[in-house]
Amino acid sequence: MGLLIRPEIRGFVCLTAHPVGCAAHVEEKIAAVRKAGRLPGPYRQRGTNSLQRLSRSNFAEFTARYEADYARRLGHSGLQRITRAVERSLECGDYSKGVARIRPTG
């Protein structure tokens, strides 16, 4: 007789899922998508979003004007923090690098 683990679920996340079982399930889903040749459902890759386009087109001007217009109010080291935050948000929200598509079942 094997060990019985009762499912413990919070929201749509199973807290007692076994890592090997999860890995196998993910591999099954990847194989199914590869076999189908596309993602199931209405998802379509969208490219960049409006915030990314706005940041990319205006951030250079903002950084050039930072010392004169914003440094006194936001601090001289503020530009470094802002630049890191903008770079991370551009990377994170870049749909062309892929997204995780998770749909609970059951």
N, CA, C and O of each residue as an XYZ file, in Angstrom:
424
protein
N       0.848     -1.178      0.000
C       0.000      0.000      0.000
C       0.891      1.237      0.000
O       1.806      1.345      0.817
N       0.628      2.172     -0.914
C       1.432      3.380     -1.044
C       0.991      4.468     -0.083
O      -0.024      4.345      0.603
N       1.749      5.500     -0.050
C       1.468      6.652      0.788
C       0.331      7.444      0.172
O       0.366      7.767     -1.015
N      -0.673      7.757      0.968
C      -1.821      8.513      0.486
C      -1.607      9.991      0.819
O      -1.467     10.353      1.987
N      -1.583     10.828     -0.194
C      -1.447     12.269      0.012
C      -2.749     12.910     -0.424
O      -3.155     12.814     -1.582
N      -3.383     13.556      0.512
C      -4.644     14.231      0.190
C      -4.338     15.548     -0.521
O      -3.436     16.280     -0.115
N      -5.078     15.843     -1.569
C      -4.836     17.108     -2.272
C      -5.147     18.298     -1.361
O      -6.201     18.349     -0.727
N      -4.245     19.222     -1.309
C      -4.445     20.457     -0.562
C      -4.376     21.578     -1.581
O      -3.314     21.852     -2.141
N      -5.504     22.223     -1.821
C      -5.594     23.204     -2.900
C      -5.935     24.575     -2.327
O      -6.860     24.715     -1.527
N      -5.173     25.585     -2.747
C      -5.454     26.964     -2.374
C      -5.689     27.737     -3.662
O      -4.776     27.925     -4.466
N      -6.924     28.180     -3.846
C      -7.274     28.830     -5.107
C      -7.224     27.786     -6.211
O      -7.965     26.804     -6.165
N      -6.362     27.982     -7.201
C      -6.205     26.988     -8.264
C      -4.820     26.334     -8.215
O      -4.403     25.690     -9.177
N      -4.104     26.502     -7.085
C      -2.771     25.931     -6.942
C      -2.825     24.747     -5.990
O      -3.318     24.866     -4.868
N      -2.320     23.614     -6.436
C      -2.247     22.429     -5.596
C      -0.954     22.491     -4.798
O       0.136     22.448     -5.368
N      -1.077     22.592     -3.471
C       0.090     22.735     -2.605
C       0.813     21.420     -2.358
O       1.973     21.426     -1.947
N       0.154     20.300     -2.600
C       0.761     19.002     -2.327
C       1.168     18.266     -3.592
O       1.372     17.052     -3.565
N       1.287     18.978     -4.686
C       1.675     18.346     -5.943
C       3.125     17.877     -5.859
O       3.976     18.572     -5.306
N       3.402     16.701     -6.408
C       4.758     16.157     -6.398
C       5.528     16.727     -7.584
O       5.002     16.743     -8.697
N       6.759     17.197     -7.378
C       7.517     17.817     -8.460
C       7.710     16.920     -9.681
O       7.686     17.399    -10.815
N       7.900     15.627     -9.453
C       8.090     14.709    -10.584
C       6.797     14.594    -11.386
O       6.813     14.573    -12.617
N       5.680     14.518    -10.670
C       4.380     14.459    -11.347
C       4.094     15.734    -12.112
O       3.583     15.687    -13.231
N       4.420     16.879    -11.517
C       4.230     18.164    -12.197
C       5.082     18.235    -13.463
O       4.609     18.659    -14.517
N       6.334     17.817    -13.347
C       7.231     17.841    -14.507
C       6.697     16.950    -15.621
O       6.733     17.324    -16.793
N       6.204     15.775    -15.256
C       5.654     14.860    -16.257
C       4.425     15.469    -16.927
O       4.240     15.341    -18.137
N       3.588     16.131    -16.130
C       2.381     16.756    -16.684
C       2.755     17.876    -17.665
O       2.150     17.993    -18.731
N       3.743     18.694    -17.308
C       4.199     19.767    -18.189
C       4.770     19.188    -19.477
O       4.496     19.703    -20.561
N       5.562     18.119    -19.370
C       6.118     17.477    -20.561
C       5.011     16.943    -21.470
O       5.113     17.035    -22.693
N       3.953     16.383    -20.875
C       2.812     15.897    -21.671
C       2.159     17.047    -22.424
O       1.828     16.915    -23.603
N       1.971     18.184    -21.738
C       1.347     19.347    -22.389
C       2.225     19.883    -23.514
O       1.721     20.238    -24.580
N       3.538     19.944    -23.284
C       4.464     20.410    -24.325
C       4.410     19.484    -25.535
O       4.380     19.953    -26.673
N       4.398     18.176    -25.299
C       4.326     17.210    -26.396
C       3.026     17.372    -27.177
O       3.030     17.292    -28.405
N       1.916     17.598    -26.477
C       0.624     17.762    -27.144
C       0.619     19.004    -28.029
O       0.101     18.968    -29.145
N       1.194     20.104    -27.539
C       1.236     21.339    -28.325
C       2.146     21.162    -29.536
O       1.817     21.608    -30.636
N       3.291     20.508    -29.334
C       4.195     20.277    -30.467
C       3.550     19.396    -31.523
O       3.724     19.620    -32.721
N       2.809     18.400    -31.076
C       2.137     17.506    -32.021
C       1.066     18.257    -32.797
O       0.905     18.049    -34.000
N       0.325     19.141    -32.102
C      -0.732     19.913    -32.757
C      -0.152     21.004    -33.660
O      -0.805     21.439    -34.608
N       1.075     21.447    -33.364
C       1.694     22.467    -34.189
C       1.313     23.885    -33.817
O       1.776     24.832    -34.453
N       0.477     24.055    -32.800
C       0.086     25.392    -32.355
C      -0.524     25.280    -30.958
O      -0.823     24.188    -30.476
N      -0.695     26.422    -30.334
C      -1.352     26.432    -29.032
C      -2.849     26.245    -29.219
O      -3.427     26.820    -30.141
N      -3.487     25.459    -28.370
C      -4.935     25.322    -28.478
C      -5.619     26.580    -27.965
O      -5.087     27.261    -27.088
N      -6.773     26.891    -28.493
C      -7.539     28.014    -27.967
C      -7.308     29.306    -28.720
O      -6.652     29.326    -29.761
N      -7.856     30.387    -28.181
C      -7.862     31.660    -28.904
C      -6.593     32.492    -28.765
O      -6.539     33.592    -29.313
N      -5.574     32.019    -28.060
C      -4.376     32.832    -27.857
C      -3.699     33.139    -29.179
O      -3.561     32.266    -30.035
N      -3.285     34.364    -29.338
C      -2.452     34.747    -30.467
C      -1.377     35.684    -29.952
O      -1.644     36.527    -29.095
N      -0.186     35.547    -30.458
C       0.923     36.375    -30.021
C       0.671     37.811    -30.454
O       0.323     38.066    -31.607
N       0.846     38.741    -29.537
C       0.452     40.115    -29.795
C       1.609     41.079    -30.032
O       1.362     42.206    -30.462
N       2.831     40.703    -29.780
C       3.942     41.640    -29.922
C       4.032     42.543    -28.707
O       3.724     42.113    -27.595
N       4.445     43.779    -28.896
C       4.614     44.690    -27.763
C       3.305     45.369    -27.405
O       2.407     45.487    -28.238
N       3.204     45.817    -26.150
C       1.991     46.501    -25.716
C       2.203     48.013    -25.746
O       3.300     48.482    -26.051
N       1.169     48.766    -25.433
C       1.211     50.227    -25.520
C       2.232     50.838    -24.578
O       2.934     51.777    -24.953
N       2.326     50.320    -23.362
C       3.284     50.854    -22.403
C       4.716     50.650    -22.890
O       5.563     51.524    -22.710
N       4.985     49.513    -23.497
C       6.332     49.268    -24.035
C       6.644     50.244    -25.163
O       7.736     50.810    -25.207
N       5.703     50.445    -26.068
C       5.941     51.374    -27.178
C       6.176     52.790    -26.659
O       7.059     53.494    -27.149
N       5.388     53.207    -25.671
C       5.543     54.533    -25.090
C       6.902     54.667    -24.412
O       7.592     55.670    -24.595
N       7.288     53.660    -23.632
C       8.583     53.696    -22.944
C       9.734     53.741    -23.939
O      10.667     54.527    -23.781
N       9.668     52.913    -24.946
C      10.765     52.859    -25.928
C      10.878     54.167    -26.713
O      11.984     54.593    -27.045
N       9.757     54.799    -27.008
C       9.825     56.013    -27.831
C      10.150     57.267    -27.025
O      10.623     58.247    -27.600
N       9.913     57.268    -25.707
C      10.100     58.488    -24.931
C      11.141     58.403    -23.822
O      11.499     59.433    -23.251
N      11.637     57.221    -23.499
C      12.521     57.093    -22.348
C      13.861     57.782    -22.572
O      14.429     58.332    -21.629
N      14.375     57.765    -23.785
C      15.655     58.434    -24.067
C      15.551     59.929    -23.789
O      16.469     60.521    -23.222
N      14.446     60.535    -24.181
C      14.241     61.961    -23.912
C      14.128     62.214    -22.406
O      14.679     63.189    -21.894
N      13.419     61.339    -21.707
C      13.287     61.466    -20.254
C      14.659     61.418    -19.575
O      14.953     62.246    -18.713
N      15.498     60.451    -19.963
C      16.816     60.337    -19.333
C      17.692     61.556    -19.647
O      18.472     61.990    -18.800
N      17.568     62.109    -20.856
C      18.353     63.285    -21.221
C      17.942     64.502    -20.393
O      18.778     65.353    -20.088
N      16.683     64.589    -20.033
C      16.170     65.746    -19.284
C      16.134     65.511    -17.783
O      15.762     66.415    -17.035
N      16.511     64.320    -17.319
C      16.345     63.972    -15.912
C      17.058     64.944    -14.976
O      16.437     65.477    -14.056
N      18.345     65.183    -15.193
C      19.113     66.038    -14.281
C      18.492     67.430    -14.167
O      18.356     67.959    -13.063
N      18.123     68.015    -15.280
C      17.589     69.372    -15.272
C      16.171     69.454    -14.706
O      15.844     70.395    -13.984
N      15.334     68.471    -15.031
C      13.909     68.591    -14.694
C      13.439     67.774    -13.496
O      12.453     68.143    -12.857
N      14.113     66.678    -13.176
C      13.562     65.764    -12.171
C      14.500     65.430    -11.010
O      14.027     65.001     -9.957
N      15.802     65.613    -11.168
C      16.768     65.159    -10.158
C      16.539     65.807     -8.797
O      16.668     65.138     -7.771
N      16.206     67.082     -8.769
C      15.991     67.757     -7.495
C      14.834     67.118     -6.719
O      14.904     66.963     -5.500
N      13.796     66.757     -7.425
C      12.617     66.181     -6.779
C      12.772     64.681     -6.505
O      12.349     64.200     -5.454
N      13.374     63.938     -7.441
C      13.454     62.475     -7.334
C      14.810     61.961     -6.867
O      14.961     60.775     -6.575
N      15.798     62.854     -6.794
C      17.131     62.440     -6.354
C      18.028     62.113     -7.534
O      17.568     61.682     -8.591
N      19.318     62.330     -7.327
C      20.283     62.106     -8.410
C      20.465     60.619     -8.727
O      20.780     60.265     -9.863
N      20.271     59.753     -7.738
C      20.391     58.309     -8.009
C      19.070     57.713     -8.486
O      18.999     56.526     -8.804
N      18.042     58.525     -8.536
C      16.726     58.038     -8.969
C      16.712     57.535    -10.398
O      15.977     56.602    -10.720
N      17.509     58.136    -11.252
C      17.529     57.718    -12.658
C      17.980     56.273    -12.800
O      17.450     55.541    -13.636
N      18.948     55.854    -12.000
C      19.398     54.457    -12.060
C      18.269     53.507    -11.688
O      18.052     52.499    -12.361
N      17.548     53.828    -10.615
C      16.428     52.967    -10.188
C      15.322     52.951    -11.238
O      14.763     51.899    -11.548
N      15.016     54.118    -11.777
C      13.960     54.208    -12.792
C      14.357     53.426    -14.039
O      13.540     52.701    -14.608
N      15.613     53.572    -14.464
C      16.091     52.860    -15.650
C      15.995     51.355    -15.456
O      15.532     50.645    -16.349
N      16.432     50.854    -14.290
C      16.327     49.411    -14.009
C      14.874     48.958    -14.051
O      14.569     47.911    -14.622
N      13.977     49.733    -13.453
C      12.557     49.357    -13.428
C      11.970     49.328    -14.841
O      11.220     48.415    -15.184
N      12.309     50.320    -15.652
C      11.791     50.365    -17.026
C      12.343     49.197    -17.841
O      11.598     48.553    -18.580
N      13.641     48.919    -17.714
C      14.231     47.799    -18.454
C      13.584     46.481    -18.064
O      13.293     45.651    -18.925
N      13.357     46.284    -16.770
C      12.712     45.043    -16.317
C      11.292     44.938    -16.824
O      10.858     43.865    -17.245
N      10.556     46.049    -16.788
C       9.163     45.979    -17.250
C       9.091     45.733    -18.752
O       8.186     45.050    -19.232
N      10.044     46.287    -19.490
C      10.061     46.031    -20.933
C      10.359     44.564    -21.222
O       9.754     43.966    -22.112
N      11.285     43.992    -20.473
C      11.630     42.581    -20.666
C      10.469     41.683    -20.246
O      10.104     40.746    -20.957
N       9.899     41.983    -19.085
C       8.839     41.141    -18.532
C       7.592     41.162    -19.407
O       6.969     40.121    -19.615
N       7.227     42.301    -19.908
C       6.000     42.412    -20.683
C       6.172     42.188    -22.162
O       5.257     42.467    -22.937
N       7.326     41.691    -22.578
C       7.576     41.481    -24.000
C       6.940     40.165    -24.434
O       7.509     39.093    -24.228
N       5.763     40.255    -25.034
C       5.020     39.064    -25.429
C       5.780     38.219    -26.449
O       5.564     37.010    -26.537
N       6.668     38.847    -27.219
C       7.389     38.086    -28.241
C       8.363     37.090    -27.624
O       8.839     36.189    -28.314
N       8.669     37.237    -26.324
C       9.546     36.291    -25.641
C       8.753     35.152    -25.024
O       9.319     34.278    -24.368
N       7.451     35.160    -25.232
C       6.604     34.086    -24.732
C       5.901     34.446    -23.440
O       6.318     35.346    -22.711
N       4.844     33.736    -23.177
C       4.082     33.912    -21.950
C       3.715     32.547    -21.401
O       3.678     31.563    -22.139
N       3.448     32.488    -20.123
C       2.958     31.259    -19.520
C       1.445     31.277    -19.601
O       0.808     32.234    -19.161
N       0.890     30.270    -20.137
C      -0.557     30.184    -20.292
C      -1.037     29.073    -19.365
O      -0.791     27.894    -19.619
N      -1.718     29.452    -18.297
C      -2.133     28.477    -17.301
C      -3.649     28.524    -17.175
O      -4.239     29.579    -16.942
N      -4.261     27.363    -17.333
C      -5.708     27.288    -17.210
C      -6.020     26.155    -16.242
O      -5.651     25.008    -16.492
N      -6.710     26.471    -15.118
C      -7.045     25.412    -14.181
C      -8.053     24.449    -14.780
O      -8.920     24.856    -15.553
N      -7.948     23.192    -14.434
C      -8.913     22.194    -14.899
C      -9.658     21.647    -13.698
O      -9.114     21.572    -12.596
N     -10.883     21.272    -13.914
C     -11.651     20.634    -12.851
C     -12.339     21.564    -11.931
O     -13.014     21.125    -11.000
